[in-house]
Amino acid sequence: MLRKFKLLGVLLAAIILSISSQVDAAPNWNTNVIQVTGMGVAPPHAVSQAHSAMMARRAAVVDAYRQLAEVVNGVQVDSETTVEQMILTSDVVKTRISAVIKGAVIVSEGELSGGGYSVTMELPLFGGIGGLAETVIERPTKIEPFPTVAPDYRPPVDYTPPPIPDYQPPKIHSSGHYTGLVVDCRGLGTINPVMSPVIKNDRGNKIYGHKNLDYDRIIREGMATYAQSMSQASRAGSNPLIVQAIRLDDLNATPVLSMENAEMVLYENNSSHFLENIAVVFLY
């Protein structure tokens, strides 16, 4: 019994030492990965160097799991709901989220100079069965079609995309050649990244959302990436259609397009199907 109490004391000391660090990690919405680094030091009464390293590693792992839980809880599923809110309203979601966090992968670890240990863990936002997306994004009962293009819509003869520093758009801009969609949200305030984003037109109608897409594919790959430059916008391919958003709605989570640009996106998608291929990037 005394030995059990001693072991419990060692574990508690390791946990206390591990939780002293602050959480400053956040999801990387360009790579759709959460990465955290846990730090730990051994309790002073470690009986050997090997025991000291073992306890420091255990403390670092505890710290990494704690950080992951805090970051995951703050992830926005959509413009109105965080993971934490879902956990509070559903014990099933709580259990599944706990399992997802425990399934995080250690990508690097090692002893620190001067003592201590670090463990870096990664948790993908998307990635298939058992991932965070599958737990928090609802499977629709059926795939909804994209809105139809207005009968009187005519594509622009010579469309000029918004200028982007250090980016020269391809020369081909004719219909049917676009590989993806880049929604330029720069200058509209700070966009709020979400796992299940929506694009609306100026009348408030959705032109892009998870109910329009193959659920299993978005669970594997996500619906969009968030990029700060065109060099990070590879998801949209080599010849993306670039349109300027006119504002951000829904707590800055939803880019809104002018009616003309929204119609152009839907018209071009009829030929290129970049929306179905989830080749969407939000530039901010």
C-alpha positions in Angstrom: 0.0 0.0 0.0 2.8 2.4 0.9 4.4 1.7 -2.5 1.2 2.6 -4.2 1.0 5.9 -2.4 4.6 6.7 -3.4 3.9 5.9 -7.0 0.8 8.1 -6.9 2.8 10.9 -5.4 5.4 10.6 -8.2 2.6 10.7 -10.9 1.0 13.8 -9.3 4.3 15.5 -9.1 4.9 14.8 -12.8 1.4 16.2 -13.6 1.9 19.3 -11.5 5.3 20.0 -13.1 3.8 19.4 -16.6 0.9 21.8 -16.3 3.0 24.8 -15.5 3.4 25.7 -19.2 1.0 27.9 -21.0 -1.0 26.8 -24.0 -0.3 29.0 -27.1 -0.9 26.4 -29.8 -3.6 26.7 -32.3 -4.9 24.8 -35.4 -2.9 25.3 -38.6 -5.8 25.9 -41.0 -3.5 25.7 -44.0 -2.3 22.2 -43.2 -5.4 21.3 -41.2 -3.3 20.0 -38.3 -3.1 20.7 -34.6 0.4 20.5 -33.2 1.5 20.9 -29.6 4.7 20.4 -27.7 4.5 19.2 -24.1 7.3 19.9 -21.7 8.1 18.0 -18.5 10.8 17.7 -15.9 11.4 14.9 -13.4 10.4 15.1 -9.7 13.5 15.7 -7.5 13.3 12.3 -5.8 13.9 10.3 -9.0 16.0 7.3 -8.0 18.2 7.1 -11.1 18.9 8.9 -14.4 16.8 6.4 -16.3 13.9 6.9 -13.8 14.3 10.7 -14.1 14.1 10.6 -17.9 11.0 8.3 -17.7 9.2 10.6 -15.4 10.1 13.7 -17.3 8.8 12.0 -20.5 5.6 11.1 -18.7 5.1 14.6 -17.5 5.7 15.9 -21.1 3.1 13.5 -22.5 0.6 14.7 -19.9 1.3 18.3 -20.8 0.8 17.6 -24.5 -2.5 15.8 -24.0 -3.7 18.7 -21.8 -2.7 21.2 -24.5 -4.5 19.2 -27.2 -7.7 19.1 -25.2 -7.6 22.9 -24.7 -7.0 23.6 -28.4 -9.5 21.0 -29.6 -12.2 22.5 -27.3 -11.7 25.9 -28.9 -12.0 24.7 -32.5 -14.9 26.2 -34.4 -17.0 23.6 -36.1 -19.1 26.2 -37.9 -19.9 29.9 -37.4 -22.0 29.2 -34.3 -20.6 26.1 -32.6 -17.3 25.2 -30.9 -16.2 21.7 -30.0 -16.5 22.6 -26.4 -20.2 23.5 -26.8 -20.8 20.1 -28.5 -19.1 18.3 -25.6 -21.3 20.1 -23.1 -24.5 19.1 -24.8 -23.6 15.5 -25.7 -21.9 12.8 -23.6 -21.4 10.7 -26.8 -19.5 13.6 -28.4 -17.5 14.0 -25.2 -16.4 10.3 -25.2 -15.5 10.4 -28.9 -13.5 13.6 -28.6 -11.6 12.0 -25.7 -10.8 9.0 -27.9 -9.7 11.3 -30.7 -7.3 13.2 -28.5 -5.8 9.9 -27.1 -5.2 8.9 -30.6 -2.9 11.8 -31.3 0.5 10.8 -32.8 3.9 11.6 -31.3 5.9 13.2 -34.1 9.1 14.0 -32.2 10.5 13.7 -28.7 13.7 14.0 -26.8 15.6 15.0 -23.7 16.3 18.7 -23.2 19.8 20.1 -22.5 20.0 20.9 -18.8 17.3 18.3 -17.9 13.6 17.8 -18.9 11.9 16.3 -21.8 9.8 17.5 -24.7 7.1 15.6 -26.7 5.5 17.0 -29.9 2.1 15.6 -30.8 -0.1 16.1 -33.9 -3.8 15.7 -34.3 -5.3 16.1 -37.8 -8.5 18.1 -38.1 -9.4 15.8 -41.0 -8.2 12.4 -42.1 -11.0 9.8 -42.1 -12.3 7.3 -39.6 -11.6 8.3 -36.0 -10.6 11.9 -36.8 -12.0 15.0 -35.3 -14.0 15.9 -38.3 -16.0 12.7 -38.3 -16.9 13.4 -34.7 -18.2 16.9 -35.1 -19.5 17.3 -38.6 -22.9 15.8 -39.1 -23.5 13.4 -42.1 -26.3 14.9 -44.2 -29.2 12.6 -45.1 -28.6 13.4 -48.7 -26.3 15.5 -50.9 -28.0 18.8 -51.8 -27.4 20.2 -55.3 -25.6 23.4 -55.8 -27.9 26.4 -56.6 -28.6 26.8 -60.3 -27.3 29.7 -62.3 -29.7 32.5 -63.2 -31.1 31.9 -66.7 -30.0 35.4 -67.9 -26.5 35.2 -66.5 -23.7 35.7 -69.0 -20.0 35.2 -68.0 -17.7 38.2 -68.5 -15.8 38.2 -71.7 -12.5 39.3 -70.2 -12.6 38.7 -66.4 -9.8 40.4 -64.4 -9.2 38.8 -61.0 -8.4 41.0 -58.0 -4.6 41.9 -57.8 -2.6 39.9 -55.4 1.0 40.9 -54.4 3.7 38.6 -55.8 1.2 36.6 -57.9 0.8 36.6 -61.6 -2.4 34.8 -62.6 -2.3 32.4 -65.6 -3.2 33.8 -68.9 -6.1 31.4 -69.4 -9.3 32.7 -68.0 -11.9 31.3 -70.3 -14.8 29.2 -69.0 -14.1 25.5 -68.2 -10.4 25.9 -67.4 -10.4 26.7 -63.7 -8.8 24.3 -61.3 -10.2 25.7 -58.1 -11.6 28.7 -56.3 -9.8 31.3 -54.2 -12.0 33.7 -52.2 -10.0 36.8 -51.5 -11.0 38.0 -48.0 -8.2 40.4 -47.4 -9.1 43.8 -46.0 -12.4 42.6 -44.5 -11.2 42.0 -41.0 -9.9 38.8 -39.4 -11.6 35.8 -40.9 -12.7 33.2 -38.3 -11.6 29.7 -39.6 -14.1 26.9 -39.2 -14.2 23.2 -40.0 -17.4 23.4 -42.0 -17.3 26.7 -43.8 -20.0 28.3 -46.0 -19.9 30.7 -48.9 -22.9 32.9 -49.4 -24.1 35.4 -52.0 -25.2 38.9 -51.2 -28.8 37.8 -50.6 -27.7 35.5 -47.9 -28.1 32.3 -50.0 -25.5 29.5 -49.5 -23.6 28.6 -52.6 -21.2 26.3 -50.9 -21.5 24.1 -47.7 -20.9 20.6 -46.5 -24.4 19.4 -47.5 -23.4 20.0 -51.1 -20.4 17.7 -50.9 -19.4 14.0 -50.6 -19.3 13.6 -46.8 -16.6 10.9 -46.7 -14.3 13.0 -48.9 -14.6 16.2 -46.7 -14.0 14.1 -43.6 -10.8 12.9 -45.2 -9.6 16.2 -46.8 -11.6 19.0 -45.3 -13.6 21.6 -47.2 -11.1 24.4 -47.7 -7.8 25.8 -46.5 -7.0 29.2 -45.2 -3.9 30.9 -46.8 -2.0 34.1 -46.3 -0.5 34.1 -49.7 -1.0 32.4 -53.1 2.1 30.3 -52.4 0.0 28.5 -49.8 -3.1 28.1 -52.1 -2.0 25.0 -53.9 -5.3 23.3 -53.0 -6.9 25.5 -55.7 -4.6 24.2 -58.4 -2.5 26.0 -61.0 -5.3 28.1 -62.5 -7.8 29.1 -59.8 -10.8 31.3 -60.3 -10.1 34.2 -57.9 -13.0 36.3 -56.6 -13.2 39.1 -54.1 -15.5 38.7 -51.1 -17.5 41.9 -50.2 -17.8 41.2 -46.5 -17.6 38.5 -43.8 -20.8 37.4 -42.1 -21.7 35.0 -39.2 -19.1 36.2 -36.8 -16.5 36.7 -39.6 -16.7 33.0 -40.5 -18.6 33.3 -43.8 -17.3 35.0 -46.9 -20.0 36.8 -48.9 -19.8 37.3 -52.7 -21.5 39.8 -54.8 -24.4 38.4 -56.8 -22.3 38.7 -60.0 -19.3 36.9 -58.5 -21.5 34.2 -56.9 -23.2 33.5 -60.3 -19.8 33.3 -62.0 -18.5 30.8 -59.4 -21.6 28.6 -59.9 -21.4 29.0 -63.7 -17.7 28.0 -63.9 -18.3 25.1 -61.4 -20.8 23.6 -63.9 -17.8 23.1 -66.3 -14.9 22.5 -63.9 -16.5 21.1 -60.8 -14.0 22.6 -58.5 -16.5 23.0 -55.7 -17.4 19.3 -55.8 -13.6 18.6 -55.8 -13.3 20.8 -52.6 -10.6 22.8 -54.3 -11.4 25.9 -52.3 -9.0 28.4 -50.5 -9.8 31.4 -48.4 -7.1 34.1 -48.8 -6.8 36.4 -45.8 
